Each structure stands twice: as structure tokens, then as C-alpha cells.
Amino acid sequence: DALPFLTEGMQLDVTEYEGEALEVELPVTVEMKVTQAESAVKGDTATGATKNVVLATGLQVQVPLFVSVGNVIRIDTRSGKYVGRA
């Protein structure tokens, strides 16, 4: 379950037993770069309007319309939801 949130150089807490990893404890939030984003449609400004983006790890997340490719965003690892821009 943790794989989509893992990035290179991330420090994690790992629970091991007899040399085998049993559990990986992720931070509550992670910051990831947006690599693909749907285009926002002009006039699509209703409250709470969102679009799909793909992050550097391949994770897909719903974000507000103003988020674009190249932005670094913060994701809650417990829910997999957008928290804010980094």
C-alpha cells in the first residue's frame, strides 16, 4: 500500500523481524511533483471543482483546477488525498 507514496531518498521507519521487513511507516504527508494534468475548462469554476493529475510515482489524485504540471503538491498518505501545494 505504501509503494505509490515512496520517492527516492525518503526516510522511513521500517519494522523488521529476523531480517525481514514487516511494515513500513510513512510520514503523514509527502510532497510529489505533478507529471501529467488534465486541462481545466474555461468557465469550470464551480466551488470544489477538481481534476485528475498523475504524480511522479504514477499515483493519480484529484486536485483543484489551478494545479498544473511541474507543481509540487502535498498528499496525505493515510487517505491518498490532496492537502495543498508545497
C-alpha positions in Angstrom: 0.0 0.0 0.0 2.9 2.3 0.6 4.5 1.9 -2.8 2.8 4.8 -4.6 4.0 7.2 -1.9 7.6 6.2 -1.9 10.2 8.5 -3.5 13.9 8.3 -3.9 15.8 9.4 -0.8 12.7 9.3 1.5 13.5 8.3 5.1 11.1 5.7 6.5 10.6 3.8 9.7 10.7 0.0 9.0 9.6 -2.7 11.4 11.8 -5.8 10.9 11.6 -9.3 12.3 14.5 -11.7 11.7 15.9 -9.5 8.9 12.5 -9.3 7.0 10.6 -6.1 6.7 7.2 -6.4 8.1 5.8 -2.9 8.0 6.8 0.5 6.5 5.6 3.6 8.4 5.1 6.5 6.0 5.1 10.2 7.1 1.6 11.6 7.4 2.1 13.8 4.2 4.5 13.5 1.3 5.4 16.1 -1.4 5.4 14.9 -5.0 5.7 16.6 -8.4 2.8 16.6 -10.9 3.9 15.0 -14.2 0.6 15.0 -16.0 -2.6 17.0 -15.6 -5.9 17.3 -17.3 -6.7 20.7 -18.8 -9.1 22.9 -16.8 -12.1 24.0 -18.9 -12.6 27.8 -19.0 -15.7 28.6 -17.0 -15.4 25.5 -14.9 -15.1 27.4 -11.7 -17.8 25.9 -9.5 -16.9 25.6 -5.9 -14.9 22.4 -5.3 -14.2 21.8 -8.9 -11.3 19.2 -9.3 -9.4 17.4 -12.0 -7.1 14.3 -12.2 -3.3 14.6 -12.1 -0.6 12.0 -12.2 2.3 12.3 -9.9 6.0 11.2 -10.4 5.3 7.8 -8.9 2.3 7.1 -11.1 -0.2 7.9 -8.3 -3.4 9.6 -9.6 -5.0 12.2 -7.3 -8.0 14.6 -7.6 -6.7 18.2 -7.2 -8.1 21.8 -7.6 -8.2 23.2 -11.1 -5.3 25.6 -10.5 -2.7 22.7 -10.1 -0.6 22.2 -13.2 2.3 20.1 -14.5 5.5 20.8 -12.6 3.8 21.9 -9.4 4.9 20.1 -6.2 1.9 19.2 -4.1 1.4 17.7 -0.6 -0.6 14.4 -0.3 -2.0 12.8 2.8 -0.6 9.2 2.9 -3.5 7.9 5.0 -6.2 8.9 2.6 -4.3 9.5 -0.7 -5.9 12.9 -1.0 -4.5 16.3 -1.9 -3.7 18.5 1.0 -2.1 21.6 -0.6 0.7 23.0 -2.6 4.2 22.5 -1.2 
